[in-house]
Amino acid sequence: MDRVTELYIGEIVTALKENNLALFCGAGLSVQAGLVNWKNLMRPIADELNLDIDKEEYNLISIAQYHCNENSFNRSKLNQRLIEQFSADAVLSENHRILARLPIDTFWTTNYDKLIETALIESGKTPDVKYRKEQLAFTRPKRDAVVYKMHGDVDHPDQAILTRNDYESYHVKMDQFITALSGDLVSKTFVFIGFSFFDPNLDYILSRVRIAYNDNQRRHYCFIRRIGNNQCLDVDDFTYRTRKQDLFIGDLSRFNIKAILVDDYAQITDILHEIENRYKRKSVFVSGAAHEFGSWGEAEALRFIHELSKSLIKAQFKIVSGFGLGVGSAVISGALEQIYMNPSNSKSDQLILRPFPQEVFGTQPIATVWKRYREDMCSRAGSAIFLFGNKLTDGKITLSNGMREEFEIAKTKGLFLLPIGATGYLAKELWEEVKNSFDTLYPNIDISIKDEFMLLGDEGKKPAEVLNTILSVLTKLTK
């Protein structure tokens, strides 16, 4: 990523941490899930009018209006086209899933499909969907996110905003949506994804905000695919289209919208993953199991875990953990001590616990339930600490297979892996594995983080030294 993109990603992550990020989704997001874009939606309508859709791609609203005009203002075919295309089976894209996992509580979209609300539901969230102005007056209980579908919903095609008449009367019939979006554009940081900015309704709203706030508009961001040679007929066409795109990006600055340029749409997914990973770095998964505590001894080891947990909360990290054998109580006591000592700074989600059920009375095997528990915990964190890792099996000390499974899940999910080799047992083995592949796992990481990681394998280090090194690494990862 270039320096500007890195800067914009950092600002987006900051807005996420402040619970102040909103999303505006256009047709491009749904196309990635297998649905049609506006151009292909209107193609058979244009054919019926004897128009070439490829010559009219910037005049699609008019094509819908021409169809109504030619059919005595009957739009039944348009409605049916909407139902057929946006009720079709579509597979959620990775972008939908990432966005649904992020702590975003405000979604705006011009799309008619149900992919956003489906992604939120699959992520365990409750969406409150608004596609009629009357719905703005009601609130769904215990909602996690509001989805404003400003152009309507596929289940109500007769009310969808499709024709030029619909767009021209929008500011009268749907003025409450305009007011709501204007307020969000003033108070929240937006990321526009899959949106072309050719929508006259949004242009009207952005212009109102610009005029009202002039040089004090909040900064927003959008993804734009950079013009490539493969999209152009020849060198002159490339030069012309590149110049036109540069002017368009410059014009967006009137609304304080900054463009994040990508060479391919797949890069958007990479950037969203990076945003998610950076945000989750402030959440730490603590994995550990100990029947015995090695050279540190039980008392000193438990004091270390208590102080580690307490220090993480003090440094504004969130802790995610199961009730690990021998270490769970120390994790909980350390976190709760810091939370209760500073109630003004504490948050309800600073400590997320997933005690493992020891018996399952349903149809799922207990191993399957435990694996899902582990996957859920790892999905909530950006870094993972692994401590000790032993258990008593048939009277003998063995390495913890549960901690091994948590390590593999965390690795698959892209968490930053911090096995504390100084605690011995499986943690030492995992530290060796990460050390031997460190440059492959983290090719662009700050060299000072690598140097400090190497210190975590020294079993001669005192607990206090190990604790300070862990906090230093985690702090650097979040910058």
C-alpha positions in Angstrom: 0.0 0.0 0.0 1.2 3.5 -0.7 1.7 6.1 2.0 -1.7 7.9 1.4 -3.7 4.6 1.6 -1.9 3.7 4.8 -2.8 7.1 6.2 -6.5 6.7 5.2 -6.7 3.2 6.7 -5.4 4.5 10.0 -8.0 7.2 10.0 -10.8 4.7 9.2 -9.6 2.5 12.1 -9.6 5.4 14.4 -13.2 6.2 13.5 -14.1 2.5 14.2 -12.5 2.7 17.6 -14.5 5.8 18.3 -17.7 4.0 17.2 -18.2 6.7 14.6 -17.9 4.9 11.2 -20.8 4.6 8.8 -21.0 2.7 5.5 -22.6 3.7 2.2 -23.0 0.7 -0.1 -23.6 0.9 -3.9 -24.4 -1.6 -6.5 -20.7 -2.6 -6.9 -20.8 -4.3 -3.5 -23.7 -6.6 -4.6 -22.2 -7.3 -8.0 -19.4 -9.1 -6.1 -22.0 -11.4 -4.6 -23.3 -12.4 -8.1 -26.2 -9.9 -8.6 -26.6 -7.6 -11.6 -25.5 -4.0 -11.7 -27.8 -1.2 -12.9 -26.5 -1.5 -16.5 -27.4 -5.2 -16.8 -30.7 -4.7 -14.9 -31.7 -2.2 -17.6 -30.3 -4.1 -20.6 -33.6 -5.9 -21.6 -35.5 -2.7 -21.0 -33.2 -0.8 -23.4 -33.5 -3.6 -25.9 -37.2 -3.2 -25.9 -36.8 0.5 -26.6 -34.3 -0.2 -29.4 -31.5 1.5 -27.5 -27.9 0.3 -27.0 -27.3 0.1 -23.3 -23.6 0.3 -23.8 -24.0 3.8 -25.3 -26.5 4.8 -22.6 -24.7 3.6 -19.5 -24.7 7.1 -17.9 -28.4 7.6 -18.7 -29.9 4.5 -17.0 -32.5 6.4 -15.0 -33.8 8.0 -18.2 -34.1 4.5 -19.8 -36.4 3.4 -17.0 -38.4 6.6 -17.5 -38.6 6.1 -21.3 -40.0 2.6 -20.6 -42.7 3.9 -18.4 -43.5 6.6 -20.9 -43.8 4.1 -23.7 -46.1 1.9 -21.6 -48.6 4.5 -20.5 -46.7 5.0 -17.2 -47.2 1.3 -16.3 -44.0 0.0 -14.6 -45.0 -3.6 -14.0 -42.2 -4.9 -16.2 -39.7 -2.9 -14.2 -41.1 -4.2 -11.0 -40.9 -7.8 -12.2 -37.4 -7.3 -13.4 -36.4 -6.0 -10.0 -37.9 -9.1 -8.3 -36.3 -11.6 -10.7 -32.8 -10.1 -10.4 -32.6 -9.2 -6.8 -34.5 -12.2 -5.4 -32.0 -14.5 -7.1 -29.7 -16.6 -5.0 -26.5 -14.8 -4.2 -23.6 -15.8 -2.1 -22.4 -13.3 0.5 -19.1 -11.8 -0.6 -16.1 -11.7 1.8 -16.6 -7.9 1.8 -20.1 -8.3 3.2 -18.9 -10.6 5.9 -16.0 -8.3 6.9 -18.3 -5.2 7.1 -20.9 -7.1 9.1 -18.2 -8.2 11.6 -17.0 -4.7 12.2 -18.5 -2.5 14.9 -20.5 -0.4 12.4 -24.1 0.5 13.4 -25.1 2.7 10.5 -25.5 1.4 6.9 -26.9 3.4 4.0 -27.5 1.8 0.6 -29.1 2.4 -2.7 -29.3 -1.4 -3.3 -32.6 -3.2 -3.3 -31.3 -6.6 -2.2 -31.1 -8.1 1.3 -27.4 -8.9 1.4 -26.4 -6.4 4.0 -29.1 -7.5 6.5 -28.3 -11.1 5.7 -24.6 -10.6 6.5 -25.5 -8.9 9.8 -27.8 -11.7 10.8 -25.1 -14.3 10.0 -22.7 -12.3 12.1 -25.1 -12.6 15.1 -26.4 -9.0 14.9 -29.9 -7.7 14.8 -30.5 -5.2 11.9 -33.2 -2.6 11.9 -34.1 -2.1 8.3 -35.7 1.1 7.0 -37.0 1.4 3.4 -40.1 3.5 4.0 -40.2 6.9 5.7 -42.8 5.6 8.2 -40.3 3.1 9.5 -38.0 5.9 10.7 -40.4 6.6 13.6 -40.0 3.0 15.0 -37.0 1.3 16.6 -36.4 -2.4 16.6 -35.7 -3.6 20.1 -32.0 -4.5 20.9 -30.9 -3.6 17.4 -27.2 -3.7 16.6 -27.3 -1.8 13.3 -29.7 0.4 11.2 -29.8 -0.4 7.5 -31.3 2.6 5.5 -32.4 1.4 2.1 -33.0 4.8 0.6 -34.1 3.5 -2.8 -36.4 0.7 -1.5 -36.5 -3.0 -1.0 -36.9 -5.9 -3.4 -40.0 -7.2 -1.6 -41.8 -3.9 -2.4 -40.7 -3.2 -6.0 -43.7 -0.9 -6.7 -42.2 1.6 -4.2 -38.6 1.3 -5.4 -36.9 4.4 -6.7 -36.3 3.5 -10.4 -37.5 6.2 -12.8 -36.6 9.8 -13.3 -40.0 10.7 -11.9 -39.1 8.8 -8.7 -35.8 10.7 -8.4 -37.3 14.1 -9.1 -40.0 13.7 -6.4 -37.6 12.1 -3.9 -36.9 15.3 -2.0 -40.7 15.7 -1.4 -41.8 12.1 -0.8 -38.7 10.9 1.1 -37.5 14.1 2.7 -37.1 12.3 6.1 -34.5 10.1 4.6 -32.7 13.1 3.2 -32.7 14.7 6.7 -31.4 11.5 8.3 -28.6 11.0 5.8 -27.6 14.6 6.0 -27.3 14.3 9.8 -25.2 11.2 9.5 -22.9 12.8 6.9 -22.3 15.6 9.4 -21.8 13.5 12.5 -20.2 10.3 11.2 -17.2 9.3 9.0 -18.5 7.4 5.9 -16.8 4.9 3.7 -18.4 4.6 0.3 -18.0 1.2 -1.3 -19.3 0.0 -4.7 -20.7 3.4 -5.4 -20.2 5.5 -8.6 -21.4 8.9 -7.3 -23.7 9.3 -10.3 -26.8 9.0 -8.1 -28.7 12.4 -8.2 -30.2 11.9 -4.8 -26.9 11.5 -3.1 -25.4 14.4 -5.1 -28.3 16.6 -3.9 -27.7 15.6 -0.2 -23.9 16.1 -0.4 -24.4 19.5 -2.0 -26.7 20.5 0.9 -24.2 19.5 3.5 -21.3 21.2 1.6 -23.2 24.5 1.3 -24.3 24.3 5.0 -20.8 23.5 6.4 -18.5 24.9 3.7 -14.9 24.3 4.9 -16.0 22.4 8.0 -17.2 19.1 6.4 -16.3 15.8 8.0 -13.8 13.7 6.0 -15.2 10.7 4.2 -13.5 8.0 2.1 -14.4 6.0 -1.1 -12.9 3.2 -3.1 -12.2 3.9 -6.8 -10.6 1.6 -9.3 -7.7 3.2 -11.0 -7.9 3.4 -14.8 -5.8 0.6 -16.4 -4.4 0.1 -19.9 -6.6 -3.1 -20.2 -9.7 -0.9 -19.9 -8.8 1.4 -22.7 -8.8 1.2 -26.5 -5.4 2.8 -27.0 -2.9 5.2 -25.5 -5.0 8.3 -26.3 -8.0 6.7 -24.7 -6.0 5.8 -21.6 -4.7 9.4 -21.3 -8.1 10.8 -21.7 -9.9 8.5 -19.2 -7.1 8.9 -16.7 -7.4 12.7 -16.9 -11.1 12.5 -16.5 -10.7 10.3 -13.4 -8.2 12.7 -11.9 -10.7 15.6 -12.4 -13.5 13.5 -10.9 -11.4 12.7 -7.8 -10.5 16.3 -7.5 -14.2 17.2 -7.6 -15.0 14.8 -4.7 -12.7 17.0 -2.5 -15.5 19.6 -2.6 -17.4 17.2 -0.3 -14.2 16.3 1.6 -14.3 12.7 0.2 -10.9 11.1 -0.2 -10.3 8.4 -2.8 -8.6 5.2 -2.0 -7.3 4.0 -5.4 -7.1 0.3 -6.2 -5.8 -1.4 -9.3 -8.3 -4.3 -8.9 -11.5 -4.7 -6.9 -9.9 -7.7 -5.1 -7.7 -5.2 -3.4 -10.7 -3.7 -1.6 -11.1 -7.0 0.2 -7.4 -6.9 1.2 -7.8 -3.4 2.5 -11.0 -4.3 4.5 -9.1 -7.3 6.0 -6.3 -4.9 7.0 -8.8 -2.5 8.6 -10.4 -5.4 10.5 -7.1 -6.7 11.7 -5.8 -3.3 12.8 -9.1 -2.7 14.7 -9.0 -6.1 16.4 -5.3 -5.6 17.5 -6.8 -3.9 20.6 -8.4 -7.2 21.5 -6.2 -9.9 22.8 -7.1 -13.6 23.0 -5.4 -15.2 26.0 -5.0 -19.0 25.8 -3.5 -21.1 28.5 -3.6 -24.4 30.4 -1.4 -25.4 33.3 -1.5 -28.3 35.7 2.1 -27.4 36.7 4.0 -24.1 36.3 7.6 -25.0 35.6 10.5 -23.1 37.1 8.3 -20.1 38.0 6.2 -22.1 40.5 2.5 -21.8 40.9 2.4 -18.7 43.1 4.7 -16.6 40.9 3.1 -17.8 37.6 -0.5 -17.0 38.8 0.7 -13.5 40.0 2.2 -13.0 36.5 -1.0 -13.9 34.7 -3.0 -11.7 37.1 -0.7 -8.7 36.5 -0.7 -9.4 32.7 -4.5 -9.3 32.6 -4.7 -6.3 34.8 -2.1 -4.4 32.7 -3.9 -5.2 29.4 -7.1 -3.7 30.7 -5.2 -0.7 32.0 -3.7 -0.2 28.6 -7.3 -0.2 27.1 -7.0 -3.6 25.5 -9.9 -6.0 25.5 -9.4 -9.6 26.7 -11.0 -12.6 25.2 -10.5 -15.9 26.9 -11.9 -19.3 27.8 -11.7 -20.6 31.4 -8.3 -22.3 30.8 -7.2 -24.9 33.2 -5.1 -23.4 36.0 -4.9 -19.9 34.4 -8.5 -18.8 33.9 -9.1 -17.6 37.4 -6.0 -15.4 37.3 -7.0 -13.9 34.0 -10.4 -13.0 35.3 -9.2 -11.7 38.7 -6.6 -9.4 37.1 -9.1 -8.0 34.6 -11.8 -7.4 37.1 -9.5 -5.8 39.6 -8.5 -3.1 37.0 -12.1 -2.7 35.8 -13.5 -2.2 39.4 -10.6 0.1 40.3 -11.4 2.4 37.4 -15.2 2.1 36.7 -15.2 5.4 34.8 -12.9 3.9 32.1 -14.3 0.4 32.1 -16.5 -1.0 29.3 -18.9 -3.9 29.3 -16.9 -5.7 26.6 -13.4 -5.3 28.0 -13.5 -8.9 29.3 -15.2 -11.5 27.1 -15.3 -15.0 28.6 -16.3 -18.3 27.0 -16.2 -21.0 29.7 -16.2 -24.4 28.0 -19.2 -26.6 28.7 -18.1 -29.9 30.1 -21.2 -31.8 29.1 -23.4 -31.4 26.0 -26.9 -32.8 26.0 -27.8 -31.9 22.4 -26.9 -33.7 19.2 -23.5 -32.0 18.6 -20.4 -33.8 19.9 -18.6 -31.9 22.6 -15.5 -31.6 20.4 -17.5 -29.8 17.8 -19.0 -27.4 20.4 -15.5 -26.6 21.8 -14.1 -26.0 18.3 -16.9 -23.5 17.6 -16.2 -21.8 20.9 -12.5 -21.5 20.0 -13.3 -20.1 16.5 -15.7 -17.6 18.1 -13.1 -16.4 20.5 -10.4 -16.0 17.9 -12.7 -14.1 15.6 -13.0 -11.4 18.2 -9.3 -10.7 18.6 -6.3 -9.5 16.6 -3.5 -10.9 18.7 -3.2 -14.1 20.7 -1.1 -14.9 23.8 -0.3 -18.5 24.6 0.8 -19.5 28.2 2.3 -22.8 29.5 0.1 -25.4 27.8 0.1 -28.6 29.8 -2.4 -31.0 31.4 -2.5 -34.1 33.5 -3.4 -37.3 31.4 -3.4 -40.7 33.1 -1.2 -39.4 35.8 1.4 -37.9 33.4 2.0 -34.3 32.3 1.2 -33.9 28.6 1.1 -31.0 26.2 -2.4 -29.3 25.9 -4.1 -30.4 22.6 -6.8 -27.7 23.3 -4.2 -24.9 23.3 -2.7 -26.4 20.1 -6.1 -26.3 18.4 -6.5 -22.6 19.5 -3.1 -21.8 18.1 -4.0 -23.3 14.7 -7.3 -21.5 14.6 -5.7 -18.2 15.5 -3.0 -18.7 12.9 -5.7 -19.4 10.2 -7.6 -16.3 11.2 -4.5 -14.1 10.9 -4.0 -13.2 14.5 -0.6 -12.0 15.6 0.8 -15.0 17.5 2.5 -14.4 20.8 3.4 -17.8 22.4 5.3 -17.0 25.6 8.1 -19.5 25.3 9.5 -18.4 28.7 6.5 -20.3 30.3 7.7 -23.6 28.8 5.7 -26.6 27.7 3.6 -26.2 24.6 4.1 -22.4 24.6 7.8 -23.0 24.2 7.1 -25.3 21.2 4.8 -22.8 19.6 7.3 -20.0 20.2 9.9 -22.1 18.3 7.4 -22.6 15.4 6.6 -18.9 15.1 10.3 -17.9 15.5 11.3 -20.2 12.6 8.7 -18.7 10.3 8.5 -15.2 11.6 9.6 -13.4 8.5 7.1 -15.4 6.4 4.2 -14.7 8.8 5.0 -11.1 9.3 7.2 -9.9 6.4 6.6 -6.1 6.8 6.6 -5.8 10.6 8.8 -3.4 12.5 12.2 -5.0 13.3 11.9 -4.0 16.9 8.8 -6.1 17.3 10.7 -9.1 16.0 13.6 -8.4 18.4 11.3 -8.3 21.4 9.4 -11.4 20.2 12.7 -13.3 20.4 13.1 -12.3 24.0 9.8 -14.1 24.9 11.5 -17.5 24.4 14.1 -17.0 27.1 13.1 -19.2 30.1 15.7 -17.3 32.2 13.7 -14.1 32.0 11.9 -13.0 35.2 8.1 -12.7 35.0 8.2 -8.9 35.3 10.6 -8.7 32.3 8.3 -11.0 30.2 5.3 -8.9 31.1 6.9 -5.6 30.0 8.0 -7.2 26.7 4.5 -8.5 26.0 3.0 -5.0 26.6 5.6 -3.3 24.5 4.9 -5.7 21.5 1.2 -5.3 21.8 1.4 -1.5 22.1 3.6 -1.3 19.0 1.2 -3.5 17.0 -1.7 -1.0 17.7 0.2 2.1 16.5 
